[in-house]
Amino acid sequence: MSQTDKKRVAIVTGASRGIGTAIALRLAKDGFAVAINYASSAKEADALADEVRAAGGAAIAVKADVAIAEDVRGMFAKVEAELGRIDVLFNNAGVLNTMPLADTSDALYEQTMNINLRGTFNTLREAAARMNETADASSIFRARHRHSRCRVMPSTRRPRRPSKRSRTSSRRNCAVATSR
């Protein structure tokens, strides 16, 4: 059994910069083999993987656009092949562009929804398919939320709940933005 087979394995999406980098470093410090996901920041992701390995940890940089389901499936397959069974998914990938609602283009809206909502769905779905086999040890985390830890549980719930919550949140945010 290789050294990485003994370690717990974590995927951190959007790990090449900012909060994602800090999360990946902390997980590596805590003994996890870390998959550093990036969409376009290859140089930063490779440097972070090198930093983790130089400190004695196990890490790989994995390019995948979380908004594309096939990329997500490929990312999970690569991580399992190179690091072993995935124990933790930390959903951190996201975009934040602040501007007045009236100035928001359709393209920016699509990009934001694709990464922030569809990307989360794609990674959660793949985690549920792969991690349910070991649900006793598997966890999913989301950045930016106070109570963000959840277990991967079999679910028959449809995608309606996140779409309704997204709609409610969008209405609330637009109401606030237009009242200023």
C-alpha positions as CSV (number, residue, x, y, z in Angstrom):
1,M,0.0,0.0,0.0
2,S,1.4,3.4,-1.0
3,Q,1.7,6.3,1.4
4,T,-1.3,8.1,-0.3
5,D,-3.5,5.0,0.1
6,K,-3.2,5.6,3.9
7,K,-4.1,9.2,3.7
8,R,-7.6,10.7,3.5
9,V,-8.1,12.4,0.2
10,A,-9.7,15.8,-0.4
11,I,-10.7,17.7,-3.5
12,V,-10.8,21.5,-3.1
13,T,-12.5,23.3,-6.0
14,G,-11.1,26.7,-6.9
15,A,-8.0,25.9,-4.9
16,S,-5.4,27.8,-7.0
17,R,-6.1,31.2,-5.3
18,G,-7.4,32.9,-2.3
19,I,-9.6,31.0,0.2
20,G,-9.2,27.8,-1.8
21,T,-5.4,27.9,-1.4
22,A,-5.7,28.4,2.4
23,I,-8.1,25.5,2.6
24,A,-5.9,23.2,0.6
25,L,-2.8,24.1,2.7
26,R,-4.8,23.5,5.9
27,L,-6.0,20.1,4.7
28,A,-2.5,19.1,3.7
29,K,-1.2,20.2,7.1
30,D,-3.9,18.0,8.7
31,G,-2.5,15.0,6.7
32,F,-4.9,14.9,3.7
33,A,-3.7,14.2,0.2
34,V,-5.1,17.2,-1.7
35,A,-6.4,17.6,-5.2
36,I,-6.1,21.2,-6.2
37,N,-8.8,22.1,-8.7
38,Y,-8.4,25.0,-11.1
39,A,-10.1,26.1,-14.3
40,S,-7.5,28.6,-15.6
41,S,-4.8,29.3,-13.1
42,A,-2.5,26.4,-13.9
43,K,0.7,28.2,-12.8
44,E,-0.7,28.9,-9.3
45,A,-2.2,25.4,-8.9
46,D,1.1,23.7,-9.9
47,A,3.0,26.0,-7.5
48,L,0.6,25.1,-4.7
49,A,0.9,21.4,-5.4
50,D,4.7,21.8,-5.4
51,E,4.5,23.6,-2.0
52,V,2.4,20.8,-0.5
53,R,4.8,18.1,-1.8
54,A,7.9,20.1,-0.6
55,A,6.4,20.0,2.9
56,G,6.0,16.3,2.7
57,G,2.4,16.1,1.7
58,A,0.7,14.6,-1.3
59,A,-1.0,16.8,-3.9
60,I,-1.9,17.1,-7.5
61,A,-3.2,20.0,-9.6
62,V,-6.3,19.0,-11.6
63,K,-7.8,21.2,-14.3
64,A,-11.5,21.0,-14.5
65,D,-14.3,23.6,-15.2
66,V,-16.8,22.7,-12.5
67,A,-19.6,24.1,-14.7
68,I,-19.0,21.2,-17.2
69,A,-20.2,17.8,-15.9
70,E,-17.7,15.8,-18.0
71,D,-14.8,17.9,-16.6
72,V,-16.1,17.1,-13.1
73,R,-16.3,13.4,-13.8
74,G,-12.8,13.4,-15.2
75,M,-11.5,15.3,-12.2
76,F,-13.0,12.8,-9.8
77,A,-11.6,9.9,-11.8
78,K,-8.1,11.4,-12.0
79,V,-8.1,12.1,-8.2
80,E,-9.1,8.5,-7.5
81,A,-6.5,7.1,-9.8
82,E,-3.7,9.2,-8.5
83,L,-4.5,9.8,-4.8
84,G,-7.1,7.1,-3.9
85,R,-10.7,7.1,-2.6
86,I,-12.1,10.6,-2.1
87,D,-13.1,11.3,1.5
88,V,-13.8,15.1,1.4
89,L,-15.1,17.5,-1.2
90,F,-14.6,21.2,-0.4
91,N,-16.7,23.3,-2.8
92,N,-14.9,26.6,-3.0
93,A,-15.0,27.5,-6.8
94,G,-17.0,30.6,-7.5
95,V,-17.1,33.9,-9.1
96,L,-18.1,37.3,-7.7
97,N,-18.4,40.3,-9.9
98,T,-19.9,43.3,-8.1
99,M,-21.7,45.9,-10.2
100,P,-25.1,47.5,-10.4
101,L,-27.9,45.1,-11.5
102,A,-28.7,47.2,-14.5
103,D,-25.1,46.9,-15.7
104,T,-25.0,43.0,-15.5
105,S,-24.7,41.4,-18.9
106,D,-26.4,38.2,-19.8
107,A,-22.9,36.7,-20.4
108,L,-21.8,37.6,-16.8
109,Y,-25.1,36.2,-15.4
110,E,-24.6,32.9,-17.3
111,Q,-20.9,32.6,-16.2
112,T,-21.9,33.3,-12.5
113,M,-24.8,30.8,-12.5
114,N,-22.8,28.2,-14.3
115,I,-19.9,28.2,-11.9
116,N,-21.6,29.1,-8.7
117,L,-24.8,27.0,-9.1
118,R,-24.3,24.4,-11.8
119,G,-20.7,23.8,-10.7
120,T,-21.8,23.1,-7.2
121,F,-24.5,20.8,-8.5
122,N,-22.0,18.9,-10.8
123,T,-19.5,18.3,-8.0
124,L,-22.2,17.4,-5.4
125,R,-23.8,14.9,-7.9
126,E,-20.4,13.3,-8.6
127,A,-19.5,13.2,-4.9
128,A,-22.9,11.6,-4.1
129,A,-22.3,8.9,-6.8
130,R,-18.8,8.1,-5.7
131,M,-18.7,8.9,-2.0
132,N,-21.9,7.2,-0.9
133,E,-20.1,3.9,-0.8
134,T,-18.1,5.3,2.2
135,A,-20.7,7.7,3.7
136,D,-19.5,7.1,7.2
137,A,-16.3,8.9,6.5
138,S,-17.2,11.2,3.6
139,S,-18.0,14.9,3.9
140,I,-18.8,17.8,1.7
141,F,-18.0,21.4,2.7
142,R,-19.0,24.6,1.1
143,A,-17.0,27.8,1.5
144,R,-18.7,31.0,2.7
145,H,-21.4,29.4,4.9
146,R,-21.6,29.3,8.7
147,H,-23.0,25.8,8.9
148,S,-21.5,24.2,5.9
149,R,-20.7,20.6,6.7
150,C,-23.0,17.9,5.4
151,R,-22.8,14.2,4.9
152,V,-23.3,12.6,1.5
153,M,-26.7,10.9,1.9
154,P,-28.8,9.0,-0.7
155,S,-31.5,11.4,-1.8
156,T,-34.5,11.3,-4.0
157,R,-34.9,15.1,-3.9
158,R,-35.0,16.7,-7.2
159,P,-33.0,19.8,-8.2
160,R,-36.1,21.9,-7.4
161,R,-34.9,22.9,-3.9
162,P,-31.7,24.7,-5.0
163,S,-33.5,26.3,-7.9
164,K,-36.2,27.7,-5.6
165,R,-33.7,28.9,-3.1
166,S,-31.7,30.5,-5.8
167,R,-34.8,32.2,-7.2
168,T,-35.8,33.5,-3.7
169,S,-32.3,34.8,-3.0
170,S,-32.1,36.5,-6.4
171,R,-35.4,38.3,-5.8
172,R,-34.3,39.4,-2.4
173,N,-30.9,40.6,-3.7
174,C,-32.5,42.4,-6.6
175,A,-35.0,44.1,-4.3
176,V,-32.2,45.3,-2.1
177,A,-30.1,46.5,-5.1
178,T,-32.9,48.4,-6.7
179,S,-34.0,50.0,-3.4
180,R,-30.7,51.8,-3.0
